[in-house]
Amino acid sequence: MEQIEHPDLEIWEERRRWFETLDREHSQRGAATVLSEQGCALMIDLQATFCTGAWAATVILAAVIVDSQARFTPQDPALSDDLDWLRRTRNALLHESPQDPIFKMEDQWTRRREWERAAKRAVAVAIEALYPDTTADEGRTESR
């Protein structure tokens, strides 16, 4: 497809730094007790997809990672709004509404920023699933 261009190296590096900074910040609190092997492996594809700027694919992959990890770790109730949004958006991308598709050809040119924000939100939710905030659990345990 001739309209596909690779991002400039500067843009790729900016996206890579954003992704890796978010990952590093969350990883400092430790990973989930049990990790999904597939979810972890897909994080590499997620980073590549994000850096490329394939925003809809980033949302879909992030949702797969969250679902893979959910088999091993209970999901944080504080993330329920983000998880609901991610699943609804993923489902709308996978199961097109012919009368009103969530993602259209024109979005590739006219709504790139909006879809980039969605991709960043999706990446943040996936990273949160792999590095859950256990400090809230510790507080509940200590108060018992």
C-alpha positions as CSV (number, residue, x, y, z in Angstrom):
1,M,0.0,0.0,0.0
2,E,1.7,3.2,-1.1
3,Q,0.2,5.4,1.6
4,I,2.2,3.6,4.3
5,E,5.3,5.4,5.4
6,H,7.6,4.5,8.2
7,P,7.9,7.2,10.9
8,D,10.9,9.4,11.0
9,L,13.6,8.1,13.4
10,E,13.0,11.0,15.7
11,I,9.3,10.2,16.0
12,W,10.1,6.5,16.5
13,E,12.6,7.3,19.3
14,E,10.1,9.7,21.0
15,R,7.5,7.0,21.0
16,R,10.0,4.3,22.2
17,R,11.2,6.5,25.0
18,W,7.6,7.2,26.1
19,F,6.8,3.5,26.1
20,E,9.9,2.4,27.9
21,T,9.6,5.2,30.5
22,L,6.1,4.2,31.4
23,D,7.2,0.5,31.5
24,R,10.2,1.3,33.7
25,E,8.2,3.5,36.1
26,H,5.6,0.7,36.6
27,S,8.1,-2.1,36.8
28,Q,9.7,-0.5,39.8
29,R,6.8,-1.6,42.0
30,G,7.2,-5.2,40.8
31,A,5.5,-7.4,38.3
32,A,2.4,-9.5,39.0
33,T,3.0,-12.6,41.0
34,V,2.3,-14.8,38.0
35,L,2.8,-13.4,34.5
36,S,1.2,-14.5,31.3
37,E,3.9,-15.8,29.0
38,Q,1.9,-14.8,26.0
39,G,1.1,-11.4,27.4
40,C,4.8,-10.7,28.0
41,A,5.7,-11.9,24.6
42,L,3.0,-9.7,23.0
43,M,4.5,-6.6,24.8
44,I,7.3,-6.7,22.3
45,D,4.9,-6.6,19.4
46,L,2.9,-3.9,21.3
47,Q,5.9,-1.7,21.5
48,A,6.8,-2.2,17.9
49,T,3.2,-1.5,16.8
50,F,3.0,1.6,19.0
51,C,6.3,3.0,17.7
52,T,5.2,2.4,14.2
53,G,2.0,4.4,14.8
54,A,-0.5,1.6,14.1
55,W,-2.9,3.0,16.6
56,A,-5.9,0.7,16.1
57,A,-3.6,-2.4,16.2
58,T,-2.0,-1.1,19.4
59,V,-5.4,-0.9,21.1
60,I,-6.3,-4.4,19.9
61,L,-2.9,-5.9,21.1
62,A,-3.1,-4.1,24.4
63,A,-6.6,-5.6,25.1
64,V,-5.2,-9.1,24.3
65,I,-2.4,-8.6,26.8
66,V,-4.8,-7.4,29.5
67,D,-7.1,-10.4,28.8
68,S,-4.1,-12.8,28.9
69,Q,-2.9,-11.4,32.2
70,A,-6.4,-11.5,33.7
71,R,-6.3,-15.3,33.7
72,F,-3.5,-15.1,36.3
73,T,-4.0,-11.9,38.2
74,P,-7.3,-10.3,39.5
75,Q,-7.8,-6.9,37.9
76,D,-7.6,-3.8,40.0
77,P,-11.1,-2.4,40.5
78,A,-9.6,1.1,40.2
79,L,-9.0,0.3,36.6
80,S,-12.5,-0.7,35.8
81,D,-13.4,2.3,33.7
82,D,-10.2,1.9,31.7
83,L,-10.7,-1.8,31.3
84,D,-14.3,-1.3,30.2
85,W,-13.2,1.4,27.7
86,L,-10.4,-0.9,26.3
87,R,-12.7,-3.8,25.8
88,R,-15.5,-1.7,24.2
89,T,-13.0,-0.1,21.9
90,R,-11.3,-3.4,21.0
91,N,-14.7,-5.1,20.4
92,A,-15.8,-2.2,18.2
93,L,-12.6,-2.5,16.2
94,L,-12.9,-6.3,15.8
95,H,-16.7,-6.4,15.2
96,E,-17.4,-3.6,12.8
97,S,-20.8,-1.9,12.8
98,P,-21.3,-1.5,9.0
99,Q,-23.6,1.6,9.6
100,D,-21.1,3.3,11.9
101,P,-17.6,1.8,12.0
102,I,-15.5,3.1,14.9
103,F,-12.4,3.3,12.6
104,K,-12.6,4.6,9.0
105,M,-10.1,5.2,6.3
106,E,-10.3,8.9,6.8
107,D,-9.3,8.5,10.4
108,Q,-5.8,7.5,9.1
109,W,-5.4,11.1,8.2
110,T,-7.9,13.2,10.1
111,R,-8.0,11.6,13.5
112,R,-4.4,10.4,14.0
113,R,-4.0,12.4,17.2
114,E,-7.2,11.1,18.7
115,W,-6.2,7.5,17.9
116,E,-2.7,8.1,19.3
117,R,-4.2,9.2,22.6
118,A,-6.4,6.0,22.6
119,A,-3.3,3.9,21.9
120,K,-1.4,5.5,24.8
121,R,-4.3,4.9,27.1
122,A,-4.4,1.2,25.9
123,V,-0.7,0.8,26.5
124,A,-0.9,2.2,29.9
125,V,-3.7,-0.2,30.8
126,A,-1.7,-3.2,29.5
127,I,1.4,-2.1,31.5
128,E,-0.8,-1.6,34.6
129,A,-2.1,-5.2,34.1
130,L,1.5,-6.6,34.2
131,Y,2.6,-4.4,37.1
132,P,-0.4,-4.1,39.3
133,D,-0.3,-1.6,42.2
134,T,-0.1,-3.9,45.2
135,T,0.3,-1.0,47.7
136,A,-3.5,-0.8,48.1
137,D,-3.6,-4.5,48.9
138,E,-0.8,-4.1,51.5
139,G,-2.8,-1.3,53.2
140,R,-5.8,-3.6,53.5
141,T,-3.7,-6.4,54.8
142,E,-2.0,-4.2,57.5
143,S,-5.3,-2.8,58.7
144,R,-6.6,-6.4,59.5
